[in-house]
Amino acid sequence: MLPAALLFAGSTSLLPTRQTQQKQTCPAVTGAKMPLTYKGGPTVPDITPCDLMTRLYIYAADSMRGREAGTPDAIRATAYIEHEVKRLGLKPAGDHGTYFQYMPVTARQLSAASSITVGGKTFHPNKDFAANAGADAKVSGDVIFGGTLGDTANALSADAVKGKIVVMVAGAGGGRGGFGRGGGANNPLAEAAAIVTVSSTPSLPKARVQYTLNDTVQNEGRAAYAAANPSANQGGRGGRGGRGGFGGGALNVTVTPAVAQALLGKPVSRATKGDTGGSATINVKVETVAAETRNVVGIIPGTDPVLKNEYVVIGAHADHIGYSSGGNIVEHDSLKAYNMIARVEGADSRGAAPPTPEQWARINALKDSLRKIYPARKDSISNGADDDGSGSVSILEIAEAFAKGPIKPKRSLIFIWQMGEEKGLWGSQWFTNHPTVPRDSIVADLNLDMVGRGAPTDITGRDKENHELSGATNYLQLVGSRRLSTELGDIAESVNMSEPTPFKFDYSMDANGHPQNIYCRSDHANYARYGIPVIFFTTGGHADYHQVTDEPEYIQYTHMAAVDKLVYDIAVKVADLDHRVVVDKTKPDSPFARCQQ
């Protein structure tokens, strides 16, 4: 079992900086429990762990509900960022003199005109039932109770369910109800008219919505490239483990227990496999609506009359993957303990074997240890404290250091919070295709994505040979730093050696042909495709990656502040060069070619 002191080591002792140190106090957390909620004092010009803690407990709070792009939750998050950059005095660099750059995103979702009718009663979407938002569908048929989903040994025959509306109880583990089930020729449910899964609670799973960024420049560019290069693979870029699409097969609907009772004519708890109900009609209608989605962009102008027309971009993605409900509510500490032992890379632990008896003993012991620190709690919100709350608040902290501190670089600095990285790098795609400054005036992009962890207990990824990588007290991964510019990579190394405690850079994830293709999976990739030199800074993965356990109490604030100070110093060096960073490596054939490291 890992000792609690290692799990939560995150000292907020202040870092020395070249600026006048501001005195702050915040919880001393080395070896102690971090608070579940926290309200800090005013931020200061220095880059400090206390500031980062104050900001992150706001930005990754439950009230932000996971900041999923296209939702009001992401709008709330970007409103907080706008408030901060306005307070700091950055120059607006979005649309029409504002800090916001809007993207034409649409949402394909279940329409309010959808319904389930049975026995003279009408039930309504998002209150009584949820359905996948693939396409309009209307089915009518007799109702039959099919037992438990996943119980193949006792399933009804294909003939028994053909053309019928089959009511099912979710199997152990819940999940997303009936979403995506019913397809496949060998599935006895394949020829059912519809599969109706009963929610295990009175609430419904969060309705699935299919979001789309309508970027004409990107679409036409990819089409033109594909026509000129017919053998090229035009596989799209994706975020670090973004969600997939909707399943096929029979119509899938999840209903409340009250709807199931109306369909079967009895409570589902009293139903026996093969029981029949009356006839019902399920009418699913889908609508496409605008889904407000926006980047936040601000500039600190340079001081040189000529070089101020060139820019260093310092960016992060502002979104995460949202929240779940219904069957996806989990017990927080149980999940954290399980992942720390059996799924050490979180959502990237694909294909992990079930825990051994020895591992189960460690999981249970760790859960008991966690319960002594925090009360038991149910959880359904993917807070994204590290991914990429850490990057988002780091950009604010760096911006404040430049805006309020004494160092004023010659070149201008663009600070950008890019929305929709988890959907497929949308925000950076939109900004680089539709820049608010001349694209060729951007000399470099410094991208921060997941910079809040990297402890010795974190499994931060795997090298090209599939060996586990681990964090350390001075750990930092760099990706892409020499892929376009040897000089930029050299600057990062030389600046690092001048830091109070230099980092040990880990380039393992940057290896050519690495199966995880990390170079192409964060926002810097959209700058690099236009030949702009980039550095991707990250402390790597961990067991909380894309899990509801990615929360502010597990962040290494002192380590994160050191990362931010390094990025600050690299930005100063690049912005004050008497020449543009030299691009001495081959640029991509086209900004619309497939990215491959």
Phi, psi and omega per residue, in radians:
M1 nan 2.419 3.094
L2 -1.387 2.315 3.135
P3 -1.161 2.551 -3.124
A4 -1.013 -0.568 -3.128
A5 -1.079 -0.563 3.085
L6 -1.355 -0.585 -3.123
L7 -1.112 -0.654 -2.945
F8 -2.070 0.329 3.099
A9 -1.156 2.034 -3.104
G10 -2.751 0.906 -3.005
S11 -0.897 2.347 3.091
T12 -1.779 0.452 3.011
S13 -1.069 2.549 -2.979
L14 -1.347 2.596 3.106
L15 -1.607 2.494 3.003
P16 -1.214 2.446 3.080
T17 -2.281 2.985 3.102
R18 -1.380 -0.157 3.076
Q19 -1.596 2.956 3.060
T20 -1.125 2.135 -3.054
Q21 -1.226 2.276 3.059
Q22 -1.595 2.345 -3.136
K23 -1.423 2.246 3.112
Q24 -2.384 2.762 2.990
T25 -2.259 2.409 3.026
C26 -2.685 2.958 -2.995
P27 -0.936 2.322 2.976
A28 -1.381 2.006 -2.912
V29 -2.054 0.083 3.120
T30 -1.133 2.022 3.109
G31 1.290 0.138 3.139
A32 -2.109 2.952 -3.122
K33 -1.350 2.435 3.048
M34 -1.439 2.595 3.130
P35 -1.244 2.632 3.064
L36 -1.354 -0.510 3.008
T37 -2.305 2.665 -3.078
Y38 -2.765 2.407 3.046
K39 -2.171 1.954 -3.106
G40 -1.593 3.115 3.126
G41 -1.532 -2.964 3.128
P42 -1.056 2.530 3.090
T43 -1.383 2.828 -3.062
V44 -2.181 2.912 -3.121
P45 -1.110 -0.527 -3.140
D46 -1.224 2.723 3.008
I47 -1.465 1.940 -3.043
T48 -2.307 2.639 3.032
P49 -1.037 -0.626 -3.133
C50 -1.084 -0.778 3.104
D51 -1.039 -0.801 -3.092
L52 -1.104 -0.684 3.103
M53 -1.135 -0.787 3.103
T54 -0.984 -0.828 -3.079
R55 -1.206 -0.755 -3.015
L56 -1.240 -0.591 3.092
Y57 -1.171 -0.337 2.986
I58 -1.452 -0.866 -2.949
Y59 -1.281 -0.517 -3.140
A60 -1.896 0.422 3.110
A61 -1.244 2.772 3.071
D62 -0.994 -0.539 -3.104
S63 -1.104 -0.370 3.090
M64 -1.430 -0.220 3.035
R65 0.876 0.618 2.995
G66 1.521 -0.012 2.939
R67 0.921 0.699 -3.114
E68 -1.209 2.264 -3.137
A69 -1.007 2.404 -3.132
G70 1.633 -0.086 -3.078
T71 -1.947 2.818 3.035
P72 -1.040 -0.420 3.115
D73 -1.134 -0.702 3.089
A74 -1.218 -0.597 3.068
I75 -1.106 -0.711 3.102
R76 -1.093 -0.711 -3.138
A77 -1.143 -0.776 -3.133
T78 -1.233 -0.449 3.043
A79 -1.130 -0.681 3.074
Y80 -1.096 -0.778 3.140
I81 -1.099 -0.774 3.129
E82 -1.037 -0.742 3.116
H83 -1.006 -0.734 -3.112
E84 -1.209 -0.797 -3.105
V85 -1.199 -0.546 3.054
K86 -1.154 -0.739 3.111
R87 -1.091 -0.627 -3.131
L88 -1.373 -0.224 3.080
G89 1.499 0.354 3.071
L90 -1.162 2.657 3.119
K91 -1.412 2.246 3.131
P92 -1.060 2.409 -3.136
A93 -2.408 0.524 3.074
G94 -1.761 -2.456 -3.122
D95 -1.500 2.363 2.939
H96 0.939 0.769 3.065
G97 1.328 0.265 3.114
T98 -1.881 3.062 3.050
Y99 -1.499 -0.141 -3.036
F100 -1.746 2.347 2.968
Q101 -1.999 1.938 -3.036
Y102 -1.516 2.584 3.116
M103 -2.045 2.505 3.134
P104 -1.400 1.447 -3.126
V105 -1.822 2.409 3.050
T106 -2.082 2.696 3.123
A107 -2.077 2.218 3.056
R108 -1.734 2.009 -2.943
Q109 -2.506 2.929 3.122
L110 -1.166 2.255 -3.112
S111 -1.450 2.632 3.073
A112 -1.146 -0.249 3.118
A113 -1.385 -0.105 3.099
S114 -1.210 2.743 -3.120
S115 -2.816 2.786 2.884
I116 -2.152 2.209 3.110
T117 -2.107 2.343 3.116
V118 -2.744 2.323 3.075
G119 0.978 0.619 3.124
G120 1.407 0.015 3.110
K121 -1.810 2.559 3.092
T122 -2.081 2.287 3.130
F123 -1.988 2.640 -2.929
H124 -2.046 2.634 -3.082
P125 -1.211 2.648 3.078
N126 1.141 -0.039 3.001
K127 -2.042 -0.832 -3.111
D128 -1.853 -0.467 -3.120
F129 -2.684 2.798 3.046
A130 -2.297 2.676 3.138
A131 -2.580 2.702 3.068
N132 -1.172 2.558 -3.005
A133 -1.740 0.889 -3.131
G134 -1.356 -0.976 -3.095
A135 -2.833 2.869 3.061
D136 -1.042 2.463 3.100
A137 -2.720 2.467 3.095
K138 -2.398 2.168 3.137
V139 -2.311 2.553 3.028
S140 -2.286 2.566 3.132
G141 3.064 3.011 3.083
D142 -1.317 2.650 -3.097
V143 -1.735 2.408 3.078
I144 -2.428 2.525 3.118
F145 -1.581 2.174 -3.035
G146 -1.784 0.026 3.131
G147 1.575 -2.398 -3.018
T148 -1.876 2.280 3.063
L149 -1.039 2.371 3.121
G150 1.573 -0.182 3.126
D151 -1.517 1.320 -3.062
T152 -1.190 -0.442 -3.118
A153 -1.198 -0.461 -3.092
N154 -2.078 0.409 -3.079
A155 -1.254 2.632 2.991
L156 -1.148 2.755 3.133
S157 -1.286 2.800 3.108
A158 -1.063 -0.651 3.130
D159 -1.149 -0.612 -3.097
A160 -1.190 -0.504 -3.061
V161 -1.834 -0.121 -3.065
K162 -1.006 2.170 3.099
G163 1.311 0.105 -3.080
K164 -1.851 2.837 3.000
I165 -1.608 1.942 -2.990
V166 -1.762 2.051 3.092
V167 -1.567 2.261 -3.087
M168 -2.273 2.640 3.011
V169 -1.713 2.370 3.128
A170 -1.075 2.475 3.112
G171 -1.316 -3.112 3.124
A172 -1.036 2.372 3.140
G173 1.728 -0.197 3.055
G174 1.133 -1.915 -3.079
G175 1.631 -2.726 -3.055
R176 -1.591 0.679 3.083
G177 1.007 -2.348 -3.063
G178 -1.528 0.071 -3.074
F179 -0.990 2.296 3.003
G180 1.305 0.177 -3.114
R181 -1.778 2.880 3.019
G182 1.815 -0.226 3.136
G183 -1.470 2.900 3.072
G184 1.791 2.250 -3.058
A185 -1.117 -0.484 -3.101
N186 -1.570 0.026 3.137
N187 -1.536 2.143 -3.124
P188 -1.081 -0.307 3.122
L189 -1.567 -0.004 -3.002
A190 -1.065 -0.551 -3.091
E191 -1.786 0.241 3.017
A192 -1.204 2.623 3.083
A193 -1.219 -0.677 3.114
A194 -2.748 2.664 3.060
I195 -2.023 2.076 -3.099
V196 -1.907 1.955 3.129
T197 -1.698 2.338 -3.114
V198 -1.531 2.177 3.071
S199 -1.083 2.439 -3.114
S200 -1.337 -0.149 3.110
T201 -2.285 2.911 3.103
P202 -1.089 -0.365 3.124
S203 -1.523 2.904 -3.118
L204 -1.876 2.725 2.969
P205 -1.063 2.652 3.068
K206 -1.002 2.267 -3.108
A207 -1.121 2.384 3.094
R208 -1.333 2.404 3.110
V209 -2.248 2.383 3.129
Q210 -1.779 1.968 -3.098
Y211 -1.712 2.546 -3.135
T212 -2.423 2.300 2.990
L213 -1.621 2.150 -3.102
N214 -1.723 1.511 -3.077
D215 -1.919 1.759 -3.089
T216 -1.076 -0.701 3.139
V217 -1.017 -0.806 -3.123
Q218 -1.165 -0.798 -3.087
N219 -1.118 -0.801 -3.134
E220 -1.210 -0.638 3.117
G221 -1.132 -0.743 3.110
R222 -1.148 -0.701 3.139
A223 -1.107 -0.756 3.131
A224 -1.138 -0.712 3.124
Y225 -1.141 -0.740 3.140
A226 -1.102 -0.659 3.129
A227 -1.160 -0.644 -3.132
A228 -1.410 -0.326 -3.107
N229 -2.323 1.259 -3.001
P230 -1.060 -0.353 -3.129
S231 -1.587 -0.077 -3.085
A232 -1.291 2.462 3.050
N233 -1.477 2.076 -3.107
Q234 -1.706 0.591 3.083
G235 -1.008 2.392 -3.070
G236 -1.349 2.783 3.014
R237 -1.357 2.746 3.066
G238 -2.436 2.809 3.017
G239 -1.212 -3.082 -3.127
R240 -1.341 1.362 3.085
G241 1.539 0.679 3.138
G242 -1.106 2.918 -3.079
R243 -1.301 2.677 3.101
G244 -1.537 -3.008 -3.100
G245 -1.571 -2.821 -3.063
F246 -1.641 2.604 -3.131
G247 -1.370 2.895 3.140
G248 -1.899 -2.855 3.119
G249 1.611 -2.662 -3.119
A250 -1.083 2.719 3.080
L251 -1.047 2.282 -3.102
N252 -1.973 2.253 -3.116
V253 -2.390 2.469 3.011
T254 -1.974 2.315 -3.047
V255 -2.213 2.807 3.027
T256 -1.299 2.827 3.079
P257 -1.008 -0.533 3.133
A258 -1.153 -0.686 3.104
V259 -1.193 -0.721 3.112
A260 -1.035 -0.691 3.113
Q261 -1.113 -0.698 3.103
A262 -1.147 -0.661 -3.138
L263 -1.187 -0.704 -3.051
L264 -1.620 -0.274 -3.080
G265 1.357 0.208 3.118
K266 -2.846 2.772 3.058
P267 -1.046 2.501 -3.098
V268 -1.080 -0.466 3.131
S269 -1.147 -0.337 3.135
R270 -1.806 0.018 -3.096
A271 -1.435 2.545 3.067
T272 -2.003 2.495 -3.130
K273 -0.878 2.254 -3.130
G274 1.698 -0.188 3.068
D275 -1.068 2.506 -3.135
T276 -1.969 2.661 3.038
G277 -1.996 -2.676 3.113
G278 -1.545 -2.712 3.077
S279 -1.759 2.499 -3.113
A280 -2.406 2.795 3.056
T281 -2.214 2.238 3.060
I282 -1.956 2.087 -3.093
N283 -2.078 1.830 -3.134
V284 -1.784 2.118 3.075
K285 -2.060 2.436 -3.085
V286 -2.014 2.446 3.099
E287 -2.224 2.669 3.069
T288 -1.966 2.148 -3.091
V289 -2.261 2.764 3.061
A290 -1.183 2.446 3.127
A291 -2.192 1.737 -3.041
E292 -0.954 2.182 -3.083
T293 -2.517 2.351 -3.011
R294 -2.649 2.554 2.901
N295 -1.494 2.828 2.943
V296 -2.039 2.243 -3.059
V297 -2.351 2.224 3.082
G298 -2.434 2.695 -3.057
I299 -2.203 2.431 2.854
I300 -1.843 1.922 -3.070
P301 -1.106 2.545 3.082
G302 -1.298 2.916 -3.084
T303 -1.705 -0.288 -3.131
D304 -1.477 2.297 -3.059
P305 -1.073 -0.424 3.132
V306 -1.752 -0.885 -3.054
L307 -1.210 -0.295 3.113
K308 -1.138 -0.214 3.092
N309 -1.512 0.056 3.003
E310 -1.977 2.745 -2.949
Y311 -2.355 2.480 2.892
V312 -1.873 2.152 3.128
V313 -1.567 2.296 3.016
I314 -2.116 1.980 -2.949
G315 -2.407 2.864 3.063
A316 -2.703 2.888 3.053
H317 -1.693 2.461 -2.978
A318 -1.652 -0.162 -3.007
D319 -1.795 2.946 2.963
H320 -2.473 -2.736 -2.939
I321 -1.848 0.141 2.988
G322 1.541 -2.583 -3.050
Y323 -2.451 2.892 3.080
S324 -2.160 3.034 3.100
S325 -2.687 -3.029 3.129
G326 1.042 -2.161 -3.053
G327 -1.240 -0.137 -3.097
N328 -1.674 0.163 3.047
I329 -1.341 2.267 -3.067
V330 -2.170 2.880 3.030
E331 -1.530 2.033 -2.930
H332 -0.958 -0.982 -3.035
D333 -1.173 -0.562 3.087
S334 -1.124 -0.759 3.122
L335 -1.151 -0.754 -3.122
K336 -1.080 -0.789 3.132
A337 -1.080 -0.763 -3.136
Y338 -1.049 -0.845 -3.083
N339 -1.174 -0.621 -3.115
M340 -1.141 -0.428 3.138
I341 -1.785 -0.749 -2.962
A342 -1.883 -0.327 -3.142
R343 -2.374 1.224 -2.922
V344 -1.220 -0.213 3.067
E345 -1.935 0.342 3.111
G346 1.017 -2.272 -3.104
A347 -1.133 -0.319 3.082
D348 -1.461 0.018 3.119
S349 -1.513 0.944 -3.109
R350 -1.262 2.366 3.117
G351 1.352 0.251 3.130
A352 -1.134 2.441 -3.140
A353 -1.236 2.665 3.057
P354 -1.051 2.632 -3.123
P355 -1.063 2.513 3.014
T356 -1.361 2.900 3.060
P357 -0.968 -0.689 3.122
E358 -1.126 -0.701 3.115
Q359 -1.176 -0.658 3.100
W360 -1.069 -0.664 3.111
A361 -1.111 -0.718 3.106
R362 -1.174 -0.694 3.111
I363 -1.055 -0.832 -3.115
N364 -1.134 -0.671 3.111
A365 -1.152 -0.712 3.132
L366 -1.171 -0.689 3.090
K367 -1.058 -0.751 3.114
D368 -1.091 -0.669 3.110
S369 -1.134 -0.733 3.114
L370 -1.122 -0.661 -3.123
R371 -1.140 -0.407 3.079
K372 -1.337 -0.295 -3.117
I373 -1.721 -0.765 -3.088
Y374 -2.164 2.620 3.036
P375 -1.215 2.701 3.070
A376 -1.071 2.454 -3.085
R377 -2.650 2.474 3.017
K378 -1.469 2.611 -3.042
D379 -2.534 2.405 3.083
S380 -2.433 0.042 -3.044
I381 -1.853 2.177 3.014
S382 -1.484 1.614 -2.988
N383 -1.192 -0.476 3.123
G384 1.073 0.747 3.140
A385 -1.096 -0.772 3.079
D386 -1.491 -0.708 -3.040
D387 -1.910 1.713 -0.233
D388 -2.100 0.792 3.005
G389 -0.998 -0.661 3.141
S390 -1.063 -0.772 3.103
G391 -1.168 -0.725 -3.091
S392 -1.090 -0.806 -3.131
V393 -1.316 -0.463 3.051
S394 -1.108 -0.707 3.120
I395 -1.117 -0.703 3.053
L396 -1.061 -0.757 -3.108
E397 -1.141 -0.740 3.104
I398 -1.156 -0.717 3.115
A399 -1.056 -0.728 3.134
E400 -1.155 -0.642 3.120
A401 -1.077 -0.679 3.102
F402 -1.338 -0.725 -3.061
A403 -1.204 -0.678 -3.032
K404 -1.852 -0.185 -3.098
G405 -1.628 3.126 -3.027
P406 -1.450 -0.301 -3.042
I407 -1.535 2.134 -3.120
K408 -2.175 1.776 -3.072
P409 -1.134 2.824 -3.137
K410 -1.262 -0.759 3.109
R411 -1.476 2.796 3.098
S412 -1.384 2.689 3.128
L413 -2.034 2.221 3.027
I414 -1.761 2.164 3.020
F415 -1.843 2.170 -3.054
I416 -2.348 2.292 3.049
W417 -1.899 1.893 -2.941
Q418 -1.697 2.211 -3.045
M419 -1.703 2.411 3.037
G420 1.649 0.306 3.060
E421 -1.020 -0.683 -3.104
E422 -1.191 -0.321 3.103
K423 -1.537 -0.197 -3.102
G424 2.331 0.677 3.084
L425 1.094 0.662 -3.035
W426 -1.070 -0.888 -3.009
G427 -1.076 -0.762 3.117
S428 -1.258 -0.589 3.048
Q429 -1.057 -0.823 -3.088
W430 -1.155 -0.761 -3.113
F431 -1.152 -0.706 -3.120
T432 -1.314 -0.480 3.041
N433 -1.398 -0.483 -3.092
H434 -2.313 1.066 -3.035
P435 -1.180 2.595 3.112
T436 -1.627 0.004 2.920
V437 -2.265 2.806 3.104
P438 -0.971 2.260 -3.064
R439 -1.033 -0.661 -3.087
D440 -1.342 0.006 3.048
S441 -1.580 -0.092 3.128
I442 -1.507 2.082 -3.041
V443 -1.671 -0.363 -3.135
A444 -2.911 2.719 3.050
D445 -2.189 2.177 3.066
L446 -1.912 1.978 -2.986
N447 -1.962 2.217 3.107
L448 -1.966 2.037 -3.127
D449 -2.440 1.906 -3.084
M450 1.154 1.377 -3.121
V451 -2.128 0.346 -3.034
G452 -1.871 0.113 -3.090
R453 -2.208 -2.282 -3.139
G454 1.486 0.372 3.098
A455 -1.257 2.809 3.109
P456 -0.999 -0.427 -3.135
T457 -1.491 -0.089 3.138
D458 -1.561 2.311 2.944
I459 -1.527 1.902 -2.922
T460 -1.587 0.018 3.140
G461 2.562 -2.848 3.095
R462 -2.401 2.541 3.093
D463 -1.369 -3.138 -3.057
K464 -1.070 -0.460 3.131
E465 -1.586 0.152 3.057
N466 1.308 0.376 3.033
H467 -1.493 2.434 3.141
E468 -1.143 2.468 3.023
L469 -1.841 2.530 3.141
S470 -2.180 2.652 3.082
G471 -1.289 -3.123 3.135
A472 -2.792 3.012 -3.112
T473 -1.124 -0.405 -3.141
N474 -2.199 0.779 -2.965
Y475 -1.661 2.400 3.023
L476 -2.769 2.303 3.043
Q477 -1.606 2.415 2.971
L478 -2.066 2.343 3.126
V479 -2.257 2.318 3.018
G480 1.407 0.077 -2.968
S481 -1.183 -0.400 3.109
R482 -2.121 0.246 -3.076
R483 -1.291 -0.460 3.066
L484 -2.077 -0.472 -3.058
S485 -2.442 1.983 3.027
T486 -1.080 -0.669 -3.099
E487 -1.076 -0.723 -3.118
L488 -1.124 -0.722 3.078
G489 -1.105 -0.677 3.111
D490 -1.165 -0.664 3.103
I491 -1.066 -0.784 3.130
A492 -1.022 -0.757 -3.137
E493 -1.150 -0.785 -3.081
S494 -1.207 -0.704 3.101
V495 -1.124 -0.702 3.139
N496 -1.023 -0.699 -3.106
M497 -1.197 -0.269 3.107
S498 -1.634 -0.055 3.131
E499 -1.263 2.710 3.137
P500 -0.937 -0.741 3.035
T501 -2.286 1.741 -3.100
P502 -1.071 2.572 3.056
F503 -1.389 2.709 2.915
K504 -1.666 1.834 -3.105
F505 -1.269 2.347 3.072
D506 -1.937 1.995 -3.139
Y507 -1.752 0.196 -3.027
S508 -1.000 -0.722 -3.084
M509 -1.298 -0.161 -3.117
D510 -1.625 0.070 -3.080
A511 -1.118 2.430 3.058
N512 -1.016 2.354 3.109
G513 1.337 0.200 3.107
H514 -1.065 2.271 -3.038
P515 -1.078 -0.410 3.139
Q516 -1.447 -0.240 3.010
N517 0.924 0.718 -3.045
I518 -1.057 -0.575 -3.136
Y519 -0.968 -0.494 -3.082
C520 -1.743 0.130 -2.953
R521 -2.027 0.267 3.001
S522 -2.446 3.042 -2.875
D523 -1.115 -0.457 3.115
H524 -0.984 -0.488 -3.075
A525 -1.037 -0.570 -3.132
N526 -1.294 -0.425 3.015
Y527 -1.358 -0.749 -3.114
A528 -1.075 -0.582 -3.124
R529 -1.122 -0.369 3.048
Y530 -1.668 0.190 3.092
G531 1.422 0.280 3.113
I532 -1.551 2.169 3.142
P533 -1.066 2.507 -3.040
V534 -2.377 2.737 2.845
I535 -2.350 2.255 3.056
F536 -1.814 2.004 3.106
F537 -1.742 2.273 3.092
T538 -2.725 2.553 3.005
T539 -1.574 0.072 2.976
G540 1.566 -3.018 -3.074
G541 -1.435 -3.109 3.141
H542 -3.052 3.106 -3.051
A543 -1.218 -0.249 -3.130
D544 -1.689 0.095 -3.095
Y545 -1.090 2.129 -3.116
H546 0.972 0.679 3.089
Q547 -2.164 2.808 3.091
V548 -1.181 -0.182 -3.132
T549 -1.526 0.051 3.085
D550 -1.407 1.492 -2.997
E551 -2.225 2.825 -3.025
P552 -1.058 -0.457 -3.086
E553 -1.233 -0.167 -3.129
Y554 -1.840 0.114 -3.073
I555 -1.460 2.536 3.094
Q556 -1.636 1.550 -2.962
Y557 -1.201 -0.647 3.101
T558 -1.145 -0.751 3.101
H559 -1.076 -0.772 -3.125
M560 -1.106 -0.714 3.112
A561 -1.079 -0.644 3.101
A562 -1.162 -0.695 3.068
V563 -1.043 -0.805 -3.098
D564 -1.112 -0.671 3.111
K565 -1.132 -0.675 3.084
L566 -1.085 -0.821 3.137
V567 -1.081 -0.721 3.078
Y568 -0.977 -0.852 -3.089
D569 -1.180 -0.638 3.081
I570 -1.151 -0.713 3.115
A571 -1.074 -0.716 3.092
V572 -1.057 -0.802 -3.110
K573 -1.075 -0.818 -3.108
V574 -1.183 -0.717 -3.085
A575 -1.238 -0.378 -3.115
D576 -1.765 0.006 3.093
L577 -1.017 2.589 3.092
D578 -1.459 0.102 3.106
H579 -2.588 2.823 3.030
R580 -1.168 2.602 3.004
V581 -0.931 2.243 -3.046
V582 -1.321 2.210 3.024
V583 -1.644 1.861 -3.080
D584 -2.026 0.125 3.107
K585 -1.942 2.853 -3.086
T586 -1.195 2.238 3.086
K587 -1.366 2.794 3.076
P588 -1.019 2.594 3.112
D589 -1.024 -0.631 -3.100
S590 -2.700 2.557 3.058
P591 -1.171 -0.104 -3.106
F592 -1.967 0.152 3.054
A593 -1.320 2.763 3.105
R594 -1.149 2.372 3.105
C595 -1.471 2.298 3.080
Q596 -2.586 2.171 3.130
Q597 -1.447 nan nan
